Amino acid sequence: MKTWLRHNGEGRNERDAAVRSFLRFTTIAVAVTAIIIVIGEASRTDDASRDVAPAVMKNDPLAADLARCRDVTAEQLAADDACRRVWAENRRRFFAPTNKTGEAH
C-alpha cells in the first residue's frame, strides 16, 4: 500500500508541473496574440484612397469613380445616377468574355 501511495504522490507532482507549464504557455500565447492584434489594428488606416493604386487610377478613369462610389450608401445610390452607371460598367467589365490573351474587352 505504501508503494502505491508513494507512486501516486510522485505522479501528482509531475502532473501539477505539467499543468502549470501548460497554463504558463497558454497565458503567453494569448498575450502574444493580443499584442499582435493590437499592433495590427493600430497600424491600420481606413483611408479609401490608399486602397486604389494611383497608377490604376491614372490608367483607368473608372477606378476613381469606383473609389468615390464605394462609400455611397444604398439610399444615396438610388439618387446617384453616376454611381449606378459606374457600378454597371464595372460589372460589365468583370463579366465580359475574355479574348485569347486573357484581357477583358
N, CA, C and O atoms as a GROMACS GRO file, in nm:
protein
  420
    1MET      N    1   0.082  -0.119   0.000
    1MET     CA    2   0.000   0.000   0.000
    1MET      C    3   0.086   0.126   0.000
    1MET      O    4   0.055   0.223  -0.068
    2LYS      N    5   0.197   0.124   0.077
    2LYS     CA    6   0.283   0.241   0.083
    2LYS      C    7   0.348   0.270  -0.052
    2LYS      O    8   0.362   0.386  -0.090
    3THR      N    9   0.386   0.166  -0.125
    3THR     CA   10   0.444   0.190  -0.256
    3THR      C   11   0.341   0.248  -0.352
    3THR      O   12   0.375   0.332  -0.436
    4TRP      N   13   0.220   0.205  -0.341
    4TRP     CA   14   0.115   0.260  -0.427
    4TRP      C   15   0.093   0.408  -0.397
    4TRP      O   16   0.081   0.488  -0.490
    5LEU      N   17   0.087   0.444  -0.270
    5LEU     CA   18   0.069   0.584  -0.232
    5LEU      C   19   0.188   0.668  -0.276
    5LEU      O   20   0.173   0.779  -0.326
    6ARG      N   21   0.307   0.613  -0.256
    6ARG     CA   22   0.428   0.686  -0.294
    6ARG      C   23   0.430   0.709  -0.446
    6ARG      O   24   0.463   0.817  -0.493
    7HIS      N   25   0.393   0.606  -0.520
    7HIS     CA   26   0.392   0.617  -0.666
    7HIS      C   27   0.288   0.720  -0.711
    7HIS      O   28   0.317   0.802  -0.798
    8ASN      N   29   0.169   0.716  -0.654
    8ASN     CA   30   0.064   0.812  -0.693
    8ASN      C   31   0.100   0.953  -0.650
    8ASN      O   32   0.068   1.048  -0.722
    9GLY      N   33   0.164   0.971  -0.540
    9GLY     CA   34   0.204   1.103  -0.495
    9GLY      C   35   0.309   1.164  -0.586
    9GLY      O   36   0.305   1.284  -0.612
   10GLU      N   37   0.402   1.085  -0.634
   10GLU     CA   38   0.504   1.136  -0.725
   10GLU      C   39   0.443   1.173  -0.860
   10GLU      O   40   0.483   1.273  -0.920
   11GLY      N   41   0.350   1.096  -0.907
   11GLY     CA   42   0.283   1.124  -1.032
   11GLY      C   43   0.201   1.253  -1.025
   11GLY      O   44   0.187   1.325  -1.123
   12ARG      N   45   0.149   1.280  -0.907
   12ARG     CA   46   0.069   1.400  -0.890
   12ARG      C   47   0.156   1.525  -0.904
   12ARG      O   48   0.114   1.623  -0.966
   13ASN      N   49   0.274   1.522  -0.848
   13ASN     CA   50   0.364   1.637  -0.860
   13ASN      C   51   0.403   1.661  -1.005
   13ASN      O   52   0.411   1.776  -1.050
   14GLU      N   53   0.426   1.554  -1.079
   14GLU     CA   54   0.460   1.568  -1.221
   14GLU      C   55   0.342   1.623  -1.300
   14GLU      O   56   0.361   1.707  -1.388
   15ARG      N   57   0.221   1.577  -1.267
   15ARG     CA   58   0.102   1.629  -1.335
   15ARG      C   59   0.081   1.776  -1.301
   15ARG      O   60   0.047   1.855  -1.389
   16ASP      N   61   0.101   1.813  -1.177
   16ASP     CA   62   0.087   1.954  -1.139
   16ASP      C   63   0.186   2.041  -1.214
   16ASP      O   64   0.152   2.151  -1.258
   17ALA      N   65   0.307   1.993  -1.228
   17ALA     CA   66   0.409   2.070  -1.302
   17ALA      C   67   0.371   2.080  -1.449
   17ALA      O   68   0.392   2.184  -1.511
   18ALA      N   69   0.316   1.974  -1.505
   18ALA     CA   70   0.275   1.976  -1.645
   18ALA      C   71   0.159   2.073  -1.665
   18ALA      O   72   0.155   2.147  -1.763
   19VAL      N   73   0.064   2.073  -1.571
   19VAL     CA   74  -0.049   2.164  -1.580
   19VAL      C   75  -0.001   2.308  -1.569
   19VAL      O   76  -0.047   2.394  -1.644
   20ARG      N   77   0.090   2.336  -1.475
   20ARG     CA   78   0.143   2.472  -1.460
   20ARG      C   79   0.217   2.514  -1.586
   20ARG      O   80   0.206   2.629  -1.628
   21SER      N   81   0.292   2.425  -1.646
   21SER     CA   82   0.364   2.457  -1.770
   21SER      C   83   0.265   2.486  -1.884
   21SER      O   84   0.284   2.580  -1.961
   22PHE      N   85   0.161   2.406  -1.893
   22PHE     CA   86   0.060   2.428  -1.996
   22PHE      C   87  -0.010   2.562  -1.977
   22PHE      O   88  -0.031   2.636  -2.073
   23LEU      N   89  -0.047   2.593  -1.853
   23LEU     CA   90  -0.113   2.721  -1.825
   23LEU      C   91  -0.020   2.839  -1.854
   23LEU      O   92  -0.064   2.942  -1.905
   24ARG      N   93   0.106   2.824  -1.822
   24ARG     CA   94   0.203   2.930  -1.850
   24ARG      C   95   0.215   2.950  -2.001
   24ARG      O   96   0.214   3.064  -2.048
   25PHE      N   97   0.227   2.842  -2.075
   25PHE     CA   98   0.236   2.851  -2.221
   25PHE      C   99   0.111   2.915  -2.280
   25PHE      O  100   0.121   3.001  -2.367
   26THR      N  101  -0.006   2.873  -2.234
   26THR     CA  102  -0.132   2.927  -2.284
   26THR      C  103  -0.144   3.076  -2.255
   26THR      O  104  -0.188   3.153  -2.340
   27THR      N  105  -0.105   3.117  -2.136
   27THR     CA  106  -0.110   3.259  -2.100
   27THR      C  107  -0.018   3.340  -2.190
   27THR      O  108  -0.057   3.447  -2.237
   28ILE      N  109   0.101   3.292  -2.214
   28ILE     CA  110   0.195   3.364  -2.301
   28ILE      C  111   0.142   3.370  -2.443
   28ILE      O  112   0.152   3.474  -2.508
   29ALA      N  113   0.086   3.260  -2.493
   29ALA     CA  114   0.033   3.257  -2.629
   29ALA      C  115  -0.083   3.356  -2.645
   29ALA      O  116  -0.091   3.424  -2.747
   30VAL      N  117  -0.171   3.363  -2.547
   30VAL     CA  118  -0.284   3.457  -2.554
   30VAL      C  119  -0.232   3.601  -2.550
   30VAL      O  120  -0.282   3.686  -2.623
   31ALA      N  121  -0.134   3.628  -2.465
   31ALA     CA  122  -0.079   3.763  -2.456
   31ALA      C  123  -0.012   3.805  -2.586
   31ALA      O  124  -0.030   3.918  -2.632
   32VAL      N  125   0.065   3.715  -2.647
   32VAL     CA  126   0.132   3.746  -2.774
   32VAL      C  127   0.028   3.770  -2.884
   32VAL      O  128   0.043   3.862  -2.964
   33THR      N  129  -0.075   3.687  -2.888
   33THR     CA  130  -0.180   3.705  -2.987
   33THR      C  131  -0.250   3.839  -2.970
   33THR      O  132  -0.278   3.908  -3.068
   34ALA      N  133  -0.280   3.876  -2.846
   34ALA     CA  134  -0.345   4.005  -2.821
   34ALA      C  135  -0.256   4.121  -2.864
   34ALA      O  136  -0.304   4.218  -2.921
   35ILE      N  137  -0.127   4.111  -2.838
   35ILE     CA  138  -0.033   4.217  -2.878
   35ILE      C  139  -0.029   4.229  -3.030
   35ILE      O  140  -0.029   4.340  -3.083
   36ILE      N  141  -0.025   4.117  -3.100
   36ILE     CA  142  -0.022   4.119  -3.246
   36ILE      C  143  -0.149   4.184  -3.302
   36ILE      O  144  -0.143   4.262  -3.397
   37ILE      N  145  -0.263   4.152  -3.244
   37ILE     CA  146  -0.389   4.211  -3.289
   37ILE      C  147  -0.390   4.361  -3.265
   37ILE      O  148  -0.433   4.438  -3.352
   38VAL      N  149  -0.345   4.405  -3.148
   38VAL     CA  150  -0.343   4.547  -3.116
   38VAL      C  151  -0.250   4.622  -3.210
   38VAL      O  152  -0.285   4.730  -3.258
   39ILE      N  153  -0.133   4.567  -3.237
   39ILE     CA  154  -0.039   4.632  -3.328
   39ILE      C  155  -0.097   4.639  -3.469
   39ILE      O  156  -0.084   4.742  -3.536
   40GLY      N  157  -0.161   4.534  -3.513
   40GLY     CA  158  -0.222   4.532  -3.646
   40GLY      C  159  -0.333   4.635  -3.659
   40GLY      O  160  -0.342   4.703  -3.761
   41GLU      N  161  -0.417   4.647  -3.558
   41GLU     CA  162  -0.525   4.745  -3.562
   41GLU      C  163  -0.471   4.888  -3.551
   41GLU      O  164  -0.527   4.979  -3.612
   42ALA      N  165  -0.365   4.908  -3.476
   42ALA     CA  166  -0.308   5.042  -3.462
   42ALA      C  167  -0.245   5.090  -3.592
   42ALA      O  168  -0.250   5.209  -3.622
   43SER      N  169  -0.187   4.999  -3.668
   43SER     CA  170  -0.122   5.038  -3.792
   43SER      C  171  -0.218   5.046  -3.909
   43SER      O  172  -0.181   5.090  -4.018
   44ARG      N  173  -0.341   5.005  -3.888
   44ARG     CA  174  -0.441   5.004  -3.995
   44ARG      C  175  -0.503   5.143  -4.008
   44ARG      O  176  -0.536   5.208  -3.909
   45THR      N  177  -0.518   5.186  -4.132
   45THR     CA  178  -0.588   5.312  -4.157
   45THR      C  179  -0.706   5.282  -4.247
   45THR      O  180  -0.703   5.187  -4.326
   46ASP      N  181  -0.809   5.362  -4.236
   46ASP     CA  182  -0.928   5.342  -4.317
   46ASP      C  183  -0.935   5.445  -4.429
   46ASP      O  184  -1.043   5.493  -4.464
   47ASP      N  185  -0.821   5.480  -4.484
   47ASP     CA  186  -0.815   5.577  -4.592
   47ASP      C  187  -0.855   5.509  -4.722
   47ASP      O  188  -0.786   5.418  -4.767
   48ALA      N  189  -0.965   5.551  -4.782
   48ALA     CA  190  -1.016   5.487  -4.903
   48ALA      C  191  -0.924   5.507  -5.021
   48ALA      O  192  -0.916   5.420  -5.108
   49SER      N  193  -0.853   5.619  -5.026
   49SER     CA  194  -0.765   5.642  -5.141
   49SER      C  195  -0.643   5.550  -5.138
   49SER      O  196  -0.580   5.528  -5.242
   50ARG      N  197  -0.611   5.495  -5.023
   50ARG     CA  198  -0.498   5.404  -5.012
   50ARG      C  199  -0.530   5.268  -5.076
   50ARG      O  200  -0.439   5.198  -5.119
   51ASP      N  201  -0.658   5.233  -5.083
   51ASP     CA  202  -0.698   5.104  -5.137
   51ASP      C  203  -0.678   5.095  -5.288
   51ASP      O  204  -0.658   4.986  -5.341
   52VAL      N  205  -0.684   5.207  -5.357
   52VAL     CA  206  -0.672   5.209  -5.502
   52VAL      C  207  -0.536   5.266  -5.538
   52VAL      O  208  -0.501   5.376  -5.498
   53ALA      N  209  -0.460   5.189  -5.613
   53ALA     CA  210  -0.326   5.233  -5.652
   53ALA      C  211  -0.334   5.354  -5.745
   53ALA      O  212  -0.420   5.357  -5.833
   54PRO      N  213  -0.247   5.455  -5.727
   54PRO     CA  214  -0.251   5.573  -5.813
   54PRO      C  215  -0.230   5.540  -5.960
   54PRO      O  216  -0.291   5.602  -6.047
   55ALA      N  217  -0.145   5.443  -5.990
   55ALA     CA  218  -0.122   5.406  -6.130
   55ALA      C  219  -0.249   5.351  -6.193
   55ALA      O  220  -0.277   5.378  -6.310
   56VAL      N  221  -0.326   5.276  -6.118
   56VAL     CA  222  -0.451   5.222  -6.169
   56VAL      C  223  -0.549   5.335  -6.195
   56VAL      O  224  -0.622   5.333  -6.294
   57MET      N  225  -0.552   5.434  -6.106
   57MET     CA  226  -0.643   5.546  -6.123
   57MET      C  227  -0.608   5.628  -6.247
   57MET      O  228  -0.697   5.681  -6.313
   58LYS      N  229  -0.478   5.640  -6.278
   58LYS     CA  230  -0.436   5.714  -6.396
   58LYS      C  231  -0.474   5.640  -6.524
   58LYS      O  232  -0.518   5.700  -6.621
   59ASN      N  233  -0.455   5.509  -6.523
   59ASN     CA  234  -0.483   5.429  -6.642
   59ASN      C  235  -0.632   5.401  -6.661
   59ASN      O  236  -0.677   5.378  -6.773
   60ASP      N  237  -0.707   5.403  -6.554
   60ASP     CA  238  -0.848   5.367  -6.560
   60ASP      C  239  -0.931   5.476  -6.491
   60ASP      O  240  -0.936   5.480  -6.368
   61PRO      N  241  -0.996   5.562  -6.568
   61PRO     CA  242  -1.076   5.667  -6.506
   61PRO      C  243  -1.193   5.612  -6.424
   61PRO      O  244  -1.244   5.679  -6.334
   62LEU      N  245  -1.235   5.490  -6.455
   62LEU     CA  246  -1.344   5.428  -6.381
   62LEU      C  247  -1.303   5.400  -6.236
   62LEU      O  248  -1.388   5.401  -6.147
   63ALA      N  249  -1.174   5.374  -6.213
   63ALA     CA  250  -1.126   5.341  -6.079
   63ALA      C  251  -1.149   5.455  -5.982
   63ALA      O  252  -1.186   5.431  -5.867
   64ALA      N  253  -1.128   5.580  -6.024
   64ALA     CA  254  -1.151   5.695  -5.937
   64ALA      C  255  -1.299   5.706  -5.900
   64ALA      O  256  -1.334   5.733  -5.786
   65ASP      N  257  -1.385   5.684  -5.999
   65ASP     CA  258  -1.528   5.689  -5.971
   65ASP      C  259  -1.570   5.575  -5.879
   65ASP      O  260  -1.654   5.594  -5.792
   66LEU      N  261  -1.513   5.457  -5.898
   66LEU     CA  262  -1.544   5.343  -5.811
   66LEU      C  263  -1.499   5.372  -5.668
   66LEU      O  264  -1.569   5.337  -5.573
   67ALA      N  265  -1.383   5.437  -5.653
   67ALA     CA  266  -1.334   5.472  -5.520
   67ALA      C  267  -1.432   5.568  -5.451
   67ALA      O  268  -1.458   5.554  -5.332
   68ARG      N  269  -1.485   5.663  -5.526
   68ARG     CA  270  -1.581   5.757  -5.469
   68ARG      C  271  -1.712   5.687  -5.436
   68ARG      O  272  -1.771   5.711  -5.330
   69CYS      N  273  -1.758   5.601  -5.525
   69CYS     CA  274  -1.888   5.536  -5.507
   69CYS      C  275  -1.883   5.421  -5.406
   69CYS      O  276  -1.988   5.371  -5.365
   70ARG      N  277  -1.766   5.378  -5.367
   70ARG     CA  278  -1.755   5.266  -5.273
   70ARG      C  279  -1.819   5.300  -5.139
   70ARG      O  280  -1.876   5.213  -5.073
   71ASP      N  281  -1.812   5.426  -5.098
   71ASP     CA  282  -1.864   5.467  -4.968
   71ASP      C  283  -2.008   5.517  -4.973
   71ASP      O  284  -2.060   5.565  -4.872
   72VAL      N  285  -2.073   5.507  -5.088
   72VAL     CA  286  -2.211   5.553  -5.102
   72VAL      C  287  -2.304   5.449  -5.042
   72VAL      O  288  -2.290   5.330  -5.067
   73THR      N  289  -2.400   5.495  -4.962
   73THR     CA  290  -2.497   5.403  -4.902
   73THR      C  291  -2.603   5.365  -5.005
   73THR      O  292  -2.610   5.425  -5.112
   74ALA      N  293  -2.683   5.267  -4.972
   74ALA     CA  294  -2.787   5.220  -5.063
   74ALA      C  295  -2.890   5.330  -5.092
   74ALA      O  296  -2.938   5.342  -5.205
   75GLU      N  297  -2.922   5.410  -4.990
   75GLU     CA  298  -3.018   5.518  -5.010
   75GLU      C  299  -2.960   5.625  -5.102
   75GLU      O  300  -3.030   5.678  -5.188
   76GLN      N  301  -2.831   5.657  -5.085
   76GLN     CA  302  -2.767   5.756  -5.170
   76GLN      C  303  -2.751   5.704  -5.312
   76GLN      O  304  -2.759   5.780  -5.409
   77LEU      N  305  -2.729   5.574  -5.325
   77LEU     CA  306  -2.709   5.514  -5.457
   77LEU      C  307  -2.836   5.526  -5.542
   77LEU      O  308  -2.828   5.543  -5.663
   78ALA      N  309  -2.952   5.518  -5.478
   78ALA     CA  310  -3.078   5.528  -5.551
   78ALA      C  311  -3.091   5.665  -5.618
   78ALA      O  312  -3.153   5.677  -5.724
   79ALA      N  313  -3.032   5.768  -5.557
   79ALA     CA  314  -3.042   5.903  -5.612
   79ALA      C  315  -2.921   5.941  -5.698
   79ALA      O  316  -2.923   6.044  -5.766
   80ASP      N  317  -2.817   5.860  -5.695
   80ASP     CA  318  -2.693   5.894  -5.765
   80ASP      C  319  -2.681   5.812  -5.894
   80ASP      O  320  -2.635   5.697  -5.892
   81ASP      N  321  -2.722   5.871  -6.004
   81ASP     CA  322  -2.718   5.800  -6.132
   81ASP      C  323  -2.574   5.772  -6.176
   81ASP      O  324  -2.548   5.669  -6.238
   82ALA      N  325  -2.482   5.861  -6.144
   82ALA     CA  326  -2.342   5.842  -6.187
   82ALA      C  327  -2.284   5.716  -6.124
   82ALA      O  328  -2.217   5.637  -6.192
   83CYS      N  329  -2.310   5.695  -5.995
   83CYS     CA  330  -2.257   5.575  -5.929
   83CYS      C  331  -2.323   5.448  -5.983
   83CYS      O  332  -2.257   5.345  -5.998
   84ARG      N  333  -2.450   5.456  -6.011
   84ARG     CA  334  -2.516   5.338  -6.068
   84ARG      C  335  -2.456   5.303  -6.203
   84ARG      O  336  -2.436   5.185  -6.234
   85ARG      N  337  -2.427   5.404  -6.285
   85ARG     CA  338  -2.364   5.378  -6.415
   85ARG      C  339  -2.223   5.322  -6.397
   85ARG      O  340  -2.182   5.232  -6.470
   86VAL      N  341  -2.149   5.376  -6.301
   86VAL     CA  342  -2.012   5.329  -6.277
   86VAL      C  343  -2.013   5.182  -6.234
   86VAL      O  344  -1.934   5.102  -6.283
   87TRP      N  345  -2.104   5.147  -6.141
   87TRP     CA  346  -2.110   5.008  -6.096
   87TRP      C  347  -2.158   4.916  -6.209
   87TRP      O  348  -2.111   4.803  -6.220
   88ALA      N  349  -2.248   4.963  -6.291
   88ALA     CA  350  -2.294   4.881  -6.404
   88ALA      C  351  -2.179   4.857  -6.502
   88ALA      O  352  -2.162   4.746  -6.552
   89GLU      N  353  -2.100   4.960  -6.529
   89GLU     CA  354  -1.984   4.944  -6.618
   89GLU      C  355  -1.882   4.849  -6.558
   89GLU      O  356  -1.823   4.767  -6.628
   90ASN      N  357  -1.862   4.860  -6.427
   90ASN     CA  358  -1.768   4.770  -6.360
   90ASN      C  359  -1.815   4.624  -6.369
   90ASN      O  360  -1.735   4.535  -6.396
   91ARG      N  361  -1.943   4.602  -6.348
   91ARG     CA  362  -1.998   4.465  -6.364
   91ARG      C  363  -1.982   4.417  -6.507
   91ARG      O  364  -1.947   4.301  -6.530
   92ARG      N  365  -2.009   4.505  -6.602
   92ARG     CA  366  -1.997   4.466  -6.744
   92ARG      C  367  -1.854   4.425  -6.774
   92ARG      O  368  -1.830   4.324  -6.841
   93ARG      N  369  -1.757   4.503  -6.726
   93ARG     CA  370  -1.616   4.469  -6.748
   93ARG      C  371  -1.578   4.338  -6.681
   93ARG      O  372  -1.506   4.257  -6.738
   94PHE      N  373  -1.628   4.319  -6.560
   94PHE     CA  374  -1.593   4.199  -6.485
   94PHE      C  375  -1.646   4.073  -6.553
   94PHE      O  376  -1.576   3.972  -6.562
   95PHE      N  377  -1.770   4.080  -6.599
   95PHE     CA  378  -1.833   3.962  -6.658
   95PHE      C  379  -1.815   3.952  -6.809
   95PHE      O  380  -1.868   3.860  -6.872
   96ALA      N  381  -1.741   4.046  -6.867
   96ALA     CA  382  -1.719   4.043  -7.012
   96ALA      C  383  -1.636   3.920  -7.049
   96ALA      O  384  -1.545   3.882  -6.976
   97PRO      N  385  -1.668   3.859  -7.163
   97PRO     CA  386  -1.586   3.746  -7.206
   97PRO      C  387  -1.445   3.793  -7.239
   97PRO      O  388  -1.425   3.906  -7.282
   98THR      N  389  -1.350   3.707  -7.219
   98THR     CA  390  -1.211   3.744  -7.244
   98THR      C  391  -1.166   3.692  -7.381
   98THR      O  392  -1.221   3.596  -7.434
   99ASN      N  393  -1.064   3.760  -7.435
   99ASN     CA  394  -1.011   3.714  -7.564
   99ASN      C  395  -0.901   3.612  -7.539
   99ASN      O  396  -0.884   3.566  -7.426
  100LYS      N  397  -0.826   3.574  -7.642
  100LYS     CA  398  -0.725   3.468  -7.631
  100LYS      C  399  -0.612   3.504  -7.537
  100LYS      O  400  -0.555   3.414  -7.476
  101THR      N  401  -0.577   3.632  -7.522
  101THR     CA  402  -0.467   3.671  -7.434
  101THR      C  403  -0.512   3.686  -7.289
  101THR      O  404  -0.428   3.706  -7.202
  102GLY      N  405  -0.641   3.676  -7.262
  102GLY     CA  406  -0.690   3.682  -7.125
  102GLY      C  407  -0.727   3.822  -7.081
  102GLY      O  408  -0.759   3.842  -6.964
  103GLU      N  409  -0.725   3.920  -7.170
  103GLU     CA  410  -0.762   4.056  -7.134
  103GLU      C  411  -0.912   4.076  -7.161
  103GLU      O  412  -0.968   4.019  -7.254
  104ALA      N  413  -0.975   4.160  -7.078
  104ALA     CA  414  -1.118   4.190  -7.098
  104ALA      C  415  -1.135   4.286  -7.214
  104ALA      O  416  -1.048   4.370  -7.238
  105HIS      N  417  -1.248   4.274  -7.286
  105HIS     CA  418  -1.280   4.366  -7.395
  105HIS      C  419  -1.331   4.496  -7.343
  105HIS      O  420  -1.363   4.586  -7.421
   0.00000   0.00000   0.00000
